[in-house]
Amino acid sequence: MMKTTVFSAVAVSIGYTLLGWDFTTVLEANLHMKKEFDLNNGPSIDGIVLAVSVFGAIAITVFSGSLLDWLGRRAALIYSSVLLISGGLLMVWSPNIYILLLARLIVGSGSGLVFTCVPIYISETSPPNMRGSLGTMPQFMFFVGIVFSYCLIFWMTLMPSPNWRIMIGATFAPSMVYFALLVFYLPESPRWLVSDGKISEARISLQWLRGKDDVSGEMALIADGMNMITDTTVGGHAIGAVRSQSFLGTSTSQMSRHNTFYWHLSDPLVDLLGSIHESMSELGAARNSYFPIFNSFNFVEQEWMSEQRGNDSLPQTREAYSAEGNNGDNLHASLLSQVASAEANDINTSFTSEGSSSYLRRHGTSTSGLAQDLISSLHDHDIEEDVEEIHAAALSSQPALGDMVNTGLHPFRQQMVRLSETADIKPKWRVLLQPGVRHALCYGMLIQALQQSAGISGLLQYTPQILEQVGVVNLFSDIGLDSHSTSIVISALNALFMLPCITAAMMLMDVCGRRALLLVSIPILILSVGAISLSNIVKMGSLAHEILFQLSLTICFCSYVVGLGPIPNILCSEMFPTRARATCASFCSLAFWFGRLLSIYCFPVMLSTIGLSGACVIYAFVCCMVLVFMYLRVPETKGLPLELIAEIFKFSRQECL
């Protein structure tokens, strides 16, 4: 049933394969291009060739938020593939250093768009119970690209004169495959289509992604989430209920924490979402005594249950939907069918079919009367354009206003007109200043900056050189290869070993959660980085030193790809409202690329001054800071709809102000 969703995630993640390819090959290509272009004047050319692509990524990322909201997620990805194809072809040609730098700038621009857009697309097209697993797919494909690039580099190193242009320019071939998949097979993000006012197209996209016709519950939640940026009354009662009954409860263990050092430093949102997940886990399928509607986050399960309970009403609904553009009677039948289904189901199914915010607003409202009011307001409007807006409004719940049916423009019609008029309005910069969005944005940027400050990406990129410097290649001296080729083989094996670890992370991401994986993997990362430093400081035999270093390096990479590698991108694609998601994600990507730029220049300098041991001591200290921040400030988001995550961020900050 979710095969098409998984296919979409894999297809868009091919962009990260291209990033992994370029991440690895550029350093090896530098060794050969310096000789051809007579640039052996120091290490500066290495930094320039590496940095120019990062400058391209930064330049495009500045505008990526607006591009993603203007063009759409799919169109932006298509343009990124065009940039990658163009840059790859230019690098294959590159008659001089200036054309090469231009090509690197273009490839960097495409990489910047891919880095920002792919996590957003996956988060917006994945169901809550699969979003973490599919969000880890880009990391998996990134290391697939690294493995393939190392294989190509190894093959090139066996030649008398390696062709560095093929090393870095061969990405144009998989970029063409990427372009074809994006153009011919991938749908647009349904959430972006709803935000752009294209409700019918959004439902078609969601039906293809879910592999079924009935997606009314999820469509209602998506449409309902469009109002969260400006609606300050949505969900206040619900959030207050959770706050008062969960993490601010009256149990002795909870009350004792109010006076602790942790309580003053931690974000209340961590405990809020932690209590929600804890109560969901403890009660399972039973009713949640704190917040009943949290029992129905799984759209797939709830809609399947609805199908089993309402076998008679569902065909009627589908028939009405299939013919809803033909005449007004079919529209009325569609609305009444939805109303009947809503009245027949219990509170959980009502939440699923109405959406989070609309359910939170519904307290004693008569659904039948609401639907009749809506139907009476449908006059002189084009059915094809309005039917989805009307359906969304019918699912949206407000206090009953039956006495206003015959007075002027109906209030619900005003709400529908407002939704239609604001659908094409792109996020304004002032949205970033709202409490919940500002809160999430600060966390997202800091998470990305800390990830790069941890220095693991530098260790990954310079692995062959480090292995040669430390002497690990001596362990494989009997295979008949020179030290450089041997370092490439070991690096490829390291990258290949990462794939099972990332697969394990994909399986655990929606079971254990993002926060739990971070809190378990980062201490292991700290210990392994410390062991790398220790292996170079403590005097020991060469064999013991090489084995300890290689083992520590492998554990370091494994712990990184389980937690700190993929999770920052997942969190940064989950925390923001749909209309602000692209803009906020672009700011988070900027933090990543500036951190990456800093890493490019700092890591070689540290290797030449304080050595690998000193660099690893600094990185271990930074990882300790990352662990403290994650423990105190990063909440758990597994299994929650995107709209509800953004809403909880919003109201948790409003109550703290």
C-alpha positions as CSV (number, residue, x, y, z in Angstrom):
1,M,0.0,0.0,0.0
2,M,2.9,2.4,0.7
3,K,5.2,1.1,-2.1
4,T,4.8,4.3,-4.1
5,T,5.7,6.4,-1.0
6,V,8.8,4.4,-0.5
7,F,9.6,4.6,-4.2
8,S,9.3,8.4,-4.1
9,A,11.6,8.7,-1.1
10,V,14.2,6.5,-2.8
11,A,13.9,8.4,-6.1
12,V,14.4,11.8,-4.6
13,S,17.2,10.5,-2.4
14,I,19.3,9.8,-5.5
15,G,20.2,13.4,-5.2
16,Y,22.1,12.6,-2.1
17,T,23.9,9.8,-3.9
18,L,25.3,12.6,-6.2
19,L,26.3,14.6,-3.1
20,G,28.1,11.6,-1.7
21,W,29.9,11.1,-5.0
22,D,31.1,14.7,-5.2
23,F,32.0,14.7,-1.5
24,T,34.6,11.9,-2.0
25,T,36.0,12.5,-5.5
26,V,36.9,16.1,-5.3
27,L,39.9,15.6,-2.9
28,E,41.3,12.8,-5.1
29,A,40.8,14.9,-8.2
30,N,42.7,17.8,-6.6
31,L,45.9,15.7,-6.4
32,H,45.9,15.4,-10.2
33,M,44.5,18.7,-11.4
34,K,47.3,20.6,-9.5
35,K,49.9,18.9,-11.7
36,E,48.0,19.5,-15.0
37,F,47.2,23.2,-14.2
38,D,50.6,23.8,-12.6
39,L,49.1,24.8,-9.3
40,N,51.6,23.2,-6.9
41,N,51.9,26.4,-4.9
42,G,50.6,25.1,-1.6
43,P,47.4,23.7,-0.1
44,S,45.4,26.8,-1.0
45,I,44.0,25.3,-4.3
46,D,42.5,22.4,-2.3
47,G,40.5,24.8,-0.2
48,I,39.5,26.9,-3.2
49,V,38.2,24.0,-5.2
50,L,36.3,22.6,-2.2
51,A,35.0,26.0,-1.0
52,V,33.7,27.3,-4.3
53,S,31.1,24.6,-4.4
54,V,30.1,25.5,-0.8
55,F,29.8,29.1,-1.9
56,G,27.5,28.0,-4.7
57,A,25.4,26.0,-2.2
58,I,25.2,29.0,0.1
59,A,24.2,31.4,-2.7
60,I,21.4,29.2,-3.9
61,T,20.3,28.3,-0.3
62,V,19.7,32.0,0.4
63,F,16.9,31.9,-2.2
64,S,15.9,28.3,-1.9
65,G,13.0,29.0,0.5
66,S,11.4,31.4,-2.0
67,L,12.1,29.0,-4.9
68,L,10.6,26.0,-3.1
69,D,7.5,28.0,-2.3
70,W,7.2,29.6,-5.7
71,L,8.1,26.7,-8.0
72,G,7.1,23.8,-5.7
73,R,9.2,21.0,-4.3
74,R,9.3,18.8,-7.4
75,A,10.1,21.6,-9.8
76,A,13.0,22.8,-7.6
77,L,14.4,19.3,-7.5
78,I,14.1,19.1,-11.3
79,Y,16.1,22.4,-11.6
80,S,18.7,21.0,-9.2
81,S,19.2,18.0,-11.4
82,V,19.6,20.3,-14.4
83,L,22.3,22.2,-12.5
84,L,24.1,18.9,-11.6
85,I,24.0,17.7,-15.2
86,S,25.4,21.0,-16.5
87,G,28.1,21.2,-13.8
88,G,29.1,17.6,-14.5
89,L,29.4,18.1,-18.2
90,L,31.5,21.3,-17.6
91,M,33.8,19.4,-15.3
92,V,34.3,16.6,-17.9
93,W,35.4,19.3,-20.3
94,S,37.1,22.0,-18.1
95,P,40.0,23.1,-20.3
96,N,41.3,25.5,-17.6
97,I,41.0,26.2,-13.9
98,Y,38.4,29.0,-14.5
99,I,35.9,26.7,-16.3
100,L,36.5,24.1,-13.5
101,L,35.7,26.7,-10.8
102,L,32.6,27.7,-12.7
103,A,31.5,24.1,-13.0
104,R,32.2,23.6,-9.2
105,L,30.0,26.6,-8.5
106,I,27.2,25.2,-10.6
107,V,27.4,21.8,-9.0
108,G,27.4,23.4,-5.6
109,S,24.2,25.3,-6.4
110,G,22.6,22.1,-7.4
111,S,23.8,20.4,-4.3
112,G,22.4,23.2,-2.2
113,L,18.9,22.8,-3.7
114,V,19.1,19.0,-3.2
115,F,20.2,19.3,0.4
116,T,17.4,21.6,1.3
117,C,14.5,20.2,-0.8
118,V,14.9,16.4,-0.4
119,P,14.2,16.2,3.4
120,I,11.3,18.6,2.9
121,Y,9.8,16.5,0.1
122,I,10.2,13.2,2.1
123,S,8.7,14.7,5.3
124,E,5.7,16.1,3.4
125,T,4.9,13.0,1.4
126,S,5.5,10.4,4.2
127,P,2.9,9.2,6.7
128,P,3.8,9.9,10.3
129,N,4.6,6.3,11.1
130,M,7.2,6.0,8.3
131,R,8.5,9.6,8.2
132,G,11.6,8.9,10.3
133,S,12.6,5.7,8.3
134,L,12.1,7.4,5.0
135,G,13.8,10.5,6.2
136,T,16.9,8.4,6.9
137,M,17.0,7.3,3.2
138,P,19.0,10.3,2.0
139,Q,21.8,9.4,4.5
140,F,21.8,5.8,3.1
141,M,22.0,7.0,-0.5
142,F,24.7,9.5,0.5
143,F,27.0,6.6,1.5
144,V,25.9,4.6,-1.5
145,G,27.4,7.4,-3.6
146,I,30.6,7.4,-1.4
147,V,31.0,3.6,-2.0
148,F,30.6,4.0,-5.8
149,S,33.0,6.9,-5.9
150,Y,35.6,5.0,-4.0
151,C,35.3,2.1,-6.4
152,L,35.8,4.5,-9.3
153,I,38.7,6.2,-7.6
154,F,40.4,2.8,-6.9
155,W,40.0,1.8,-10.5
156,M,41.5,5.1,-11.6
157,T,44.5,4.8,-9.3
158,L,45.5,1.6,-11.0
159,M,45.9,3.5,-14.2
160,P,49.2,5.1,-15.1
161,S,47.6,8.5,-15.6
162,P,44.2,8.8,-13.8
163,N,41.6,11.0,-15.5
164,W,40.5,13.3,-12.8
165,R,37.8,14.9,-15.1
166,I,36.0,11.6,-15.2
167,M,36.3,11.3,-11.4
168,I,34.4,14.5,-10.6
169,G,32.4,14.9,-13.9
170,A,30.9,11.4,-14.1
171,T,28.0,12.5,-11.9
172,F,26.3,13.9,-15.0
173,A,25.2,10.3,-16.0
174,P,23.3,9.5,-12.7
175,S,22.1,13.1,-12.7
176,M,20.3,12.3,-16.0
177,V,18.6,9.3,-14.4
178,Y,17.6,11.5,-11.5
179,F,16.2,14.1,-13.9
180,A,14.1,11.4,-15.7
181,L,12.7,10.0,-12.4
182,L,11.7,13.5,-11.2
183,V,10.0,14.5,-14.5
184,F,8.2,11.3,-15.4
185,Y,7.5,9.5,-12.1
186,L,7.4,11.7,-9.0
187,P,4.3,13.7,-8.0
188,E,4.4,17.1,-6.4
189,S,4.2,17.3,-2.6
190,P,0.5,17.3,-1.6
191,R,1.2,19.8,1.2
192,W,2.7,22.3,-1.2
193,L,-0.2,21.8,-3.6
194,V,-2.7,22.6,-0.8
195,S,-0.7,25.6,0.3
196,D,-0.8,26.8,-3.4
197,G,-4.6,26.3,-3.6
198,K,-4.5,23.2,-5.8
199,I,-6.7,21.0,-3.7
200,S,-7.7,18.6,-6.4
201,E,-4.2,18.0,-7.6
202,A,-3.1,17.6,-4.0
203,R,-5.7,14.8,-3.5
204,I,-4.5,13.0,-6.7
205,S,-0.9,13.2,-5.5
206,L,-1.8,11.9,-2.1
207,Q,-3.9,9.1,-3.6
208,W,-0.9,8.0,-5.7
209,L,1.5,8.2,-2.8
210,R,-0.8,6.2,-0.4
211,G,-1.9,3.7,-3.1
212,K,-5.6,4.1,-2.3
213,D,-8.6,6.3,-3.2
214,D,-9.8,7.4,0.3
215,V,-7.4,10.0,1.7
216,S,-10.0,12.4,3.0
217,G,-8.7,12.2,6.6
218,E,-5.2,13.1,5.8
219,M,-6.3,15.7,3.2
220,A,-8.4,17.4,5.9
221,L,-5.5,17.5,8.3
222,I,-3.2,19.0,5.7
223,A,-5.7,21.6,4.7
224,D,-6.5,22.4,8.3
225,G,-2.8,22.9,9.0
226,M,-2.6,25.8,6.5
227,N,-4.3,28.1,9.0
228,M,-1.8,27.5,11.8
229,I,0.4,30.5,11.1
230,T,-2.3,33.1,11.6
231,D,-4.8,31.2,13.7
232,T,-4.0,31.9,17.4
233,T,-6.9,30.0,18.8
234,V,-6.3,26.6,17.3
235,G,-5.4,23.9,19.8
236,G,-5.0,26.2,22.8
237,H,-7.3,24.1,24.9
238,A,-5.7,20.9,23.9
239,I,-2.2,22.0,24.5
240,G,-3.2,23.4,27.9
241,A,-4.8,20.0,28.7
242,V,-1.7,18.1,27.9
243,R,0.5,20.6,29.8
244,S,-1.7,20.5,32.9
245,Q,-2.2,16.7,32.9
246,S,1.1,15.3,31.6
247,F,4.5,16.9,32.1
248,L,3.1,19.4,34.6
249,G,1.1,16.8,36.3
250,T,0.7,16.3,40.0
251,S,2.7,13.1,40.5
252,T,5.4,13.3,43.1
253,S,8.2,12.4,40.7
254,Q,7.2,15.2,38.3
255,M,6.8,17.8,41.0
256,S,10.2,17.0,42.4
257,R,11.8,18.0,39.1
258,H,10.6,21.6,39.2
259,N,13.4,22.6,41.6
260,T,16.1,20.7,39.8
261,F,18.9,22.1,37.7
262,Y,17.6,20.2,34.7
263,W,14.1,21.8,35.1
264,H,15.6,25.3,34.8
265,L,17.8,24.5,31.8
266,S,15.6,22.2,29.8
267,D,12.9,23.2,27.3
268,P,9.4,22.4,28.6
269,L,8.6,21.1,25.1
270,V,10.9,18.2,25.7
271,D,8.8,17.0,28.6
272,L,5.6,17.9,26.9
273,L,6.2,15.7,23.9
274,G,7.9,13.1,26.1
275,S,4.8,12.8,28.2
276,I,2.7,12.4,25.1
277,H,4.8,9.6,23.7
278,E,5.1,7.9,27.1
279,S,1.3,7.9,27.6
280,M,0.8,6.7,24.0
281,S,3.3,3.9,24.6
282,E,1.8,2.8,27.9
283,L,-1.8,2.8,26.8
284,G,-1.2,1.4,23.3
285,A,-4.6,1.0,21.6
286,A,-6.5,2.1,24.7
287,R,-7.8,5.6,25.2
288,N,-5.3,8.1,26.2
289,S,-6.5,9.5,29.5
290,Y,-4.5,12.7,29.0
291,F,-5.3,13.5,25.4
292,P,-7.7,11.1,23.7
293,I,-7.1,12.3,20.2
294,F,-3.4,11.4,20.3
295,N,-4.5,7.8,19.9
296,S,-5.2,8.3,16.2
297,F,-2.1,9.7,14.7
298,N,-1.6,6.7,12.4
299,F,-3.6,7.7,9.3
300,V,-3.1,4.3,7.6
301,E,-4.4,2.3,10.5
302,Q,-7.3,4.6,11.4
303,E,-8.5,4.9,7.8
304,W,-8.2,1.1,7.4
305,M,-10.3,0.7,10.5
306,S,-12.8,3.2,9.0
307,E,-12.9,1.2,5.9
308,Q,-13.7,-2.0,7.8
309,R,-16.4,-0.3,9.9
310,G,-18.0,1.6,7.0
311,N,-18.0,-0.7,4.0
312,D,-21.4,0.6,3.0
313,S,-20.7,4.3,3.3
314,L,-17.2,4.3,1.8
315,P,-18.3,3.2,-1.8
316,Q,-20.9,6.0,-1.7
317,T,-18.2,8.5,-0.7
318,R,-15.9,7.4,-3.5
319,E,-18.7,7.5,-6.0
320,A,-19.5,11.0,-4.9
321,Y,-15.9,12.0,-5.2
322,S,-15.5,10.5,-8.6
323,A,-18.3,12.6,-10.0
324,E,-18.1,15.6,-7.8
325,G,-17.2,17.9,-10.7
326,N,-20.3,17.2,-12.7
327,N,-23.2,18.7,-10.8
328,G,-24.3,20.2,-7.5
329,D,-26.2,17.1,-6.5
330,N,-23.0,15.0,-6.5
331,L,-21.4,17.7,-4.4
332,H,-24.2,17.5,-1.9
333,A,-24.0,13.7,-1.8
334,S,-20.3,13.9,-1.2
335,L,-20.7,16.3,1.7
336,L,-23.6,14.3,3.3
337,S,-21.6,11.1,2.9
338,Q,-18.7,12.6,4.8
339,V,-21.0,13.9,7.5
340,A,-22.5,10.5,7.9
341,S,-19.1,8.9,8.2
342,A,-18.0,11.4,10.8
343,E,-21.1,10.9,12.9
344,A,-20.8,7.1,12.7
345,N,-17.2,6.9,13.9
346,D,-15.8,7.4,17.4
347,I,-13.7,10.2,18.7
348,N,-10.5,8.8,17.2
349,T,-11.8,8.5,13.7
350,S,-13.4,11.9,14.0
351,F,-10.0,13.3,14.7
352,T,-8.5,11.5,11.7
353,S,-11.1,12.7,9.3
354,E,-11.3,16.3,10.6
355,G,-7.7,17.2,11.2
356,S,-5.9,18.1,14.4
357,S,-6.9,21.8,14.7
358,S,-10.5,21.4,13.6
359,Y,-11.0,18.6,16.2
360,L,-9.5,20.8,18.9
361,R,-11.9,23.5,18.0
362,R,-15.0,21.2,18.0
363,H,-16.7,21.2,21.4
364,G,-20.4,20.3,21.1
365,T,-20.9,21.5,17.5
366,S,-23.6,19.8,15.5
367,T,-22.0,18.2,12.4
368,S,-25.3,17.8,10.6
369,G,-26.3,21.4,11.1
370,L,-22.8,22.5,10.1
371,A,-23.0,20.6,6.8
372,Q,-26.5,22.0,6.1
373,D,-25.2,25.5,6.7
374,L,-22.4,24.9,4.3
375,I,-24.6,23.4,1.6
376,S,-27.0,26.4,1.9
377,S,-24.1,28.7,1.2
378,L,-23.1,27.1,-2.1
379,H,-24.5,29.4,-4.8
380,D,-23.1,30.8,-8.0
381,H,-19.6,29.2,-7.6
382,D,-17.7,26.9,-9.8
383,I,-18.0,23.4,-8.4
384,E,-14.7,22.2,-9.8
385,E,-12.8,25.0,-8.1
386,D,-14.6,25.1,-4.8
387,V,-15.5,21.5,-4.0
388,E,-12.2,20.8,-2.1
389,E,-12.3,24.0,-0.2
390,I,-15.9,23.3,0.7
391,H,-15.0,19.8,1.8
392,A,-12.1,21.1,4.0
393,A,-14.4,23.7,5.5
394,A,-17.1,21.1,6.2
395,L,-14.5,19.1,8.1
396,S,-13.3,22.2,9.9
397,S,-15.3,22.8,13.1
398,Q,-16.4,26.1,14.6
399,P,-19.2,27.0,17.1
400,A,-22.6,26.5,15.5
401,L,-23.8,29.6,13.6
402,G,-27.1,28.3,12.2
403,D,-28.9,31.6,13.0
404,M,-26.6,33.4,10.6
405,V,-27.4,31.3,7.5
406,N,-29.7,33.9,5.9
407,T,-27.6,37.0,6.7
408,G,-25.2,38.2,4.0
409,L,-22.1,36.1,3.2
410,H,-22.1,33.0,5.3
411,P,-19.3,32.8,7.9
412,F,-18.1,29.4,6.7
413,R,-18.1,30.8,3.1
414,Q,-15.9,33.6,4.4
415,Q,-13.6,31.0,5.9
416,M,-13.4,29.2,2.6
417,V,-12.8,32.4,0.6
418,R,-10.1,33.3,3.1
419,L,-8.4,29.9,2.6
420,S,-8.6,30.3,-1.2
421,E,-7.3,33.9,-1.2
422,T,-4.4,33.2,1.1
423,A,-3.4,29.9,-0.6
424,D,-1.1,31.7,-3.1
425,I,0.4,34.0,-0.5
426,K,4.0,32.9,0.2
427,P,5.5,33.0,3.6
428,K,6.4,36.5,4.8
429,W,9.6,37.2,6.8
430,R,7.4,38.2,9.7
431,V,6.3,34.6,10.1
432,L,9.8,33.8,11.3
433,L,9.3,36.1,14.2
434,Q,6.2,34.3,15.6
435,P,7.1,32.5,18.9
436,G,6.7,28.9,17.8
437,V,8.4,29.3,14.4
438,R,11.2,31.4,15.9
439,H,11.7,28.8,18.6
440,A,11.9,25.9,16.1
441,L,14.1,27.9,13.7
442,C,16.7,28.7,16.4
443,Y,16.8,25.0,17.3
444,G,17.1,23.9,13.7
445,M,19.9,26.2,12.9
446,L,21.8,25.3,16.0
447,I,21.4,21.6,15.4
448,Q,22.8,21.9,11.9
449,A,25.7,24.1,13.0
450,L,26.6,21.7,15.9
451,Q,26.5,18.7,13.5
452,Q,29.2,20.3,11.4
453,S,31.2,21.5,14.4
454,A,31.4,18.0,15.6
455,G,34.0,17.4,12.8
456,I,32.9,14.0,11.7
457,S,32.3,15.1,8.1
458,G,36.0,16.2,8.0
459,L,37.1,12.8,9.2
460,L,34.9,11.2,6.5
461,Q,36.2,13.3,3.7
462,Y,39.9,13.0,4.6
463,T,39.8,9.3,5.5
464,P,42.2,8.1,2.9
465,Q,44.8,10.7,3.8
466,I,44.4,10.0,7.5
467,L,44.8,6.3,7.0
468,E,48.0,6.9,5.2
469,Q,49.3,9.3,7.8
470,V,48.5,7.0,10.7
471,G,49.8,3.9,9.0
472,V,46.7,1.7,9.0
473,V,47.5,0.8,5.4
474,N,50.4,-1.3,6.7
475,L,47.8,-3.8,7.9
476,F,47.1,-4.7,4.3
477,S,50.6,-4.4,2.9
478,D,50.4,-8.0,1.7
479,I,47.7,-7.4,-0.9
480,G,50.3,-6.0,-3.3
481,L,48.9,-2.4,-3.6
482,D,50.6,0.9,-2.9
483,S,49.7,2.8,0.2
484,H,47.4,5.2,-1.6
485,S,45.3,2.5,-3.3
486,T,45.2,0.6,-0.1
487,S,43.8,3.6,1.7
488,I,41.1,3.9,-0.9
489,V,40.1,0.3,-0.4
490,I,39.9,0.6,3.4
491,S,37.9,3.8,3.0
492,A,35.5,2.0,0.7
493,L,35.1,-0.8,3.2
494,N,34.4,1.7,5.9
495,A,31.7,3.3,3.9
496,L,30.3,0.0,2.9
497,F,30.1,-1.0,6.5
498,M,28.0,2.1,7.2
499,L,25.1,0.9,5.1
500,P,24.0,-1.8,7.5
501,C,24.2,0.7,10.4
502,I,22.1,3.2,8.5
503,T,19.6,0.4,7.7
504,A,19.4,-0.3,11.4
505,A,18.8,3.4,12.1
506,M,16.0,3.4,9.5
507,M,14.3,0.5,11.3
508,L,14.6,2.1,14.7
509,M,13.9,5.7,13.8
510,D,10.1,5.4,14.1
511,V,10.3,2.8,16.9
512,C,12.8,4.2,19.4
513,G,12.5,7.8,18.1
514,R,14.9,10.5,17.0
515,R,15.8,11.7,20.5
516,A,16.5,8.3,21.9
517,L,18.9,7.4,19.0
518,L,20.7,10.7,19.5
519,L,21.1,10.2,23.3
520,V,22.4,6.7,22.8
521,S,24.7,7.2,19.7
522,I,26.4,10.5,20.7
523,P,28.0,9.1,23.9
524,I,29.4,6.3,21.8
525,L,30.6,8.9,19.3
526,I,32.4,10.8,22.1
527,L,34.1,7.7,23.3
528,S,35.2,6.6,19.9
529,V,36.6,10.1,19.0
530,G,38.4,10.1,22.3
531,A,39.8,6.7,21.5
532,I,41.1,8.0,18.2
533,S,43.0,10.7,20.0
534,L,44.2,8.4,22.7
535,S,45.6,5.9,20.2
536,N,47.9,8.6,18.8
537,I,49.0,9.9,22.3
538,V,49.6,6.7,24.2
539,K,52.8,4.8,23.3
540,M,52.0,1.4,22.0
541,G,53.2,-1.1,19.4
542,S,52.5,-0.2,15.7
543,L,50.1,-3.1,15.2
544,A,48.1,-2.3,18.4
545,H,48.0,1.3,17.4
546,E,46.8,0.7,13.9
547,I,44.1,-1.8,15.1
548,L,42.8,0.5,17.8
549,F,42.7,3.5,15.4
550,Q,40.9,1.6,12.7
551,L,38.4,0.1,15.2
552,S,37.8,3.5,16.8
553,L,37.3,5.2,13.5
554,T,34.8,2.6,12.3
555,I,32.8,2.9,15.6
556,C,32.9,6.6,15.2
557,F,31.4,6.5,11.7
558,C,28.8,3.9,12.7
559,S,27.6,5.9,15.7
560,Y,27.5,9.1,13.6
561,V,25.3,7.6,10.8
562,V,22.9,6.2,13.4
563,G,22.2,9.5,15.1
564,L,23.9,12.8,14.4
565,G,24.2,12.2,10.7
566,P,20.6,11.8,9.5
567,I,18.5,13.2,12.4
568,P,19.3,16.9,12.1
569,N,17.8,16.9,8.6
570,I,14.8,14.9,9.8
571,L,14.1,17.3,12.6
572,C,14.6,20.4,10.4
573,S,12.0,19.1,8.0
574,E,9.4,18.3,10.8
575,M,9.3,21.3,13.1
576,F,7.9,24.0,10.9
577,P,4.4,24.9,9.6
578,T,3.9,24.0,5.9
579,R,3.8,27.6,4.7
580,A,7.0,28.5,6.6
581,R,8.8,25.1,6.2
582,A,10.8,25.9,3.1
583,T,11.9,29.3,4.4
584,C,12.9,27.9,7.7
585,A,14.6,24.9,6.2
586,S,16.7,27.2,4.0
587,F,18.0,29.0,7.1
588,C,18.9,25.7,8.7
589,S,20.7,24.7,5.5
590,L,22.6,28.0,5.6
591,A,23.8,27.1,9.1
592,F,24.9,23.7,7.7
593,W,26.8,25.1,4.8
594,F,28.5,27.8,6.8
595,G,29.5,25.1,9.3
596,R,30.7,23.0,6.4
597,L,32.8,25.9,5.0
598,L,34.4,26.4,8.4
599,S,35.1,22.7,8.6
600,I,36.8,22.7,5.2
601,Y,39.3,25.3,6.3
602,C,39.7,24.4,9.9
603,F,40.3,20.6,9.6
604,P,43.4,20.8,7.4
605,V,44.8,23.6,9.5
606,M,44.3,21.6,12.7
607,L,45.9,18.5,11.2
608,S,49.0,20.6,10.3
609,T,49.2,22.4,13.7
610,I,47.9,20.4,16.6
611,G,47.7,17.1,14.8
612,L,44.9,14.5,14.6
613,S,45.0,13.9,18.3
614,G,44.4,17.6,19.2
615,A,41.7,17.9,16.6
616,C,39.9,14.8,18.0
617,V,40.1,16.2,21.5
618,I,38.3,19.4,20.3
619,Y,35.7,17.4,18.4
620,A,35.1,15.2,21.5
621,F,34.4,18.4,23.5
622,V,32.1,19.7,20.9
623,C,30.2,16.4,20.8
624,C,29.8,16.7,24.6
625,M,28.1,20.1,24.0
626,V,25.9,18.5,21.4
627,L,24.8,15.8,23.8
628,V,23.9,18.3,26.5
629,F,22.0,20.4,24.0
630,M,20.1,17.4,22.6
631,Y,19.2,16.2,26.1
632,L,17.9,19.5,27.3
633,R,16.4,21.1,24.2
634,V,15.5,18.6,21.4
635,P,12.0,17.0,21.8
636,E,10.8,13.7,20.4
637,T,8.7,14.0,17.2
638,K,8.2,10.5,16.1
639,G,4.8,9.4,14.9
640,L,3.2,12.9,15.1
641,P,1.6,14.6,12.0
642,L,3.7,17.6,10.8
643,E,0.8,20.0,11.4
644,L,0.5,18.9,15.1
645,I,4.3,19.2,15.7
646,A,4.3,22.8,14.4
647,E,1.2,23.6,16.5
648,I,2.7,22.2,19.7
649,F,5.8,24.2,19.1
650,K,3.7,27.3,18.6
651,F,1.5,27.0,21.7
652,S,4.3,25.7,24.0
653,R,6.1,29.0,23.3
654,Q,3.0,31.1,23.7
655,E,2.4,29.7,27.2
656,C,6.0,30.3,28.1
657,L,5.9,33.9,27.2
